[in-house]
Amino acid sequence: MQNAALDLTGNPSCFSHYGKQFQEKIFQGLLLDRVWAAQMHEVMRSNFFEVNYLQYLTRLYFKYYIQYKAFPTLQLLITIIKGDLSEGNDIILRDQIVEFLHRIKSNPHPGDIGYVKDKTLDFCKRQAFKDALHQAVELIQTEKFDSVISLMKEAVSVGMPHSIGHDFIEDIEARFVESHRLPCPTGLPRIDAPDILDGGLGRGEIGVVTANTGVGKSHYLVAMGANALRAGKNVLHYTFELSETAVGRRYDSNLTNIDVNELMSSKKEVLDFYDKNDMGRLIIKEYPTGSASIITIRNHIEKLSLKGFRPNLLVIDYADIMRSTKAYDSLRHELKLVYEELRNLAMEMNIPVWTASQANRDSANSDIVGLENMAEAYGKAMVSDVVISLSRKAQEKATGHGRLFVAKNRAGRDGILFPMMINTAQSRITLLDESELTLNEAVNQDAGAAKDLLRAKWNEVKKKLKDVDKDE
């Protein structure tokens, strides 16, 4: 037993595979994955790191999180460090931090971060035991045996959350702190209202528009992207069916109010519009149907970040025809995984995502498309934060009239219906009446309309029967 203790406390080779390089990757993982960093905040201590600059950075990183309930970006962290160390004399620490952060910038997304994250909890437990054994030696020498027991119990508890949870009475103030969703607006005032989306789709949230074939899912997604551009947001639009230029022309039409079939003869007007108006930046990327997975998307976003482009909104047209990272015999399970991976990406990168989902055949002649009409996988609705459905019957397509239904909404009210107009020539969605109907009101309205139609038909039949009797 004594030899084992000597190994743990005195032989650094026992921890060689958790050395400086591994510890640097841990901090890089904390920077890249803020969701994971929030989880590790419950477990990680800055003194687990064996080099001063990692202890300093981790302490600063978590201090910011405790104060603002969010993690700083790398650029903000650098600014804070410059201010903190500007008046100090610790030149060695400053130089070590600068050199380390430069290495992170040169390799922003290493492929071994996943492995490091998997092993970090084991690293924390080992470091806790290592520190506890060092302290235990001193306590045993002074015969403080009870303290040794407490010390080892604390080391064993590493990996368990420090917090017992939300104490309903003691933590009441936390429920009255305004949360900062920093939403991306849809551009539809009634949908962006406080009682529905409260400003739009929030960071880390996934919004889904579902409709039958040809109703206008892709036009809706372009409208979401265009409205984000007007708000000064950077938009990254993935298309798996249309070409990049075809999607670009739809954005041109929406932004300039020029019909898509008139763009070729209106090039000067389009160029003048962009010269006079400041907007966000748009990148459109095309992948063949069924070829792109969430890994494909992530790698492309990482390449764009190296070129200085960071999206504020991700538009994916559409998730149903993406490839999952794991093959299933059942399409239903595969689609659910795609949506789960997409949500994880939204949370990891802290950006909102709009995508589309195909509705089933039963919805083709429905006045309202509900969650039950999402094709193949009801699990898609479970993962989504917001589900908007569009419905247009065949006879309505010529006029552009239809219905927009808020089928699911974690941010506010749902189950409400709006009459709408889809201008496919400009990929524009307009709500015709700001006063909404509840689902029950819509059903009752449709039932009343059906009764009126049947009554009118019956009156026609009776009139014809009377005419027949007269002829006889």
Secondary structure by P-SEA (a helix, b strand, c coil): caaaaaaacccccccccccaaaaaaaaaaaaacaaaaaaacccccccccccaaaaaaaaaaaaaaaaccccccaaaaaaaaaaaaccccaaaaaaaaaaaaaaaaacccccaaaaaaaaaaaaaaaaaaaaaaaaaaaaaaacaaaaaaaaaaaaaacccccccccccccccccccccccccccccccccccccccccccccccbbbbbbbcccccaaaaaaaaaaaaaaabbbbbbbbccccaaaaaaaaaaaaaccccccccccaaaaaaaaaabbbbbbbbbbbccccccaaaaaaaaaaaaaacccccbbbbccccccccccccccaaaaaaaaaaaaaaaaaaacbbbbbbbbbccccccccccccccccccccccccccbbbbbbbccccccccbbbbbccccccccccbbbbbccccccccccccccccccaaaaaaaaaaaaaaaaaaaaaaaaaaaaaaaaac
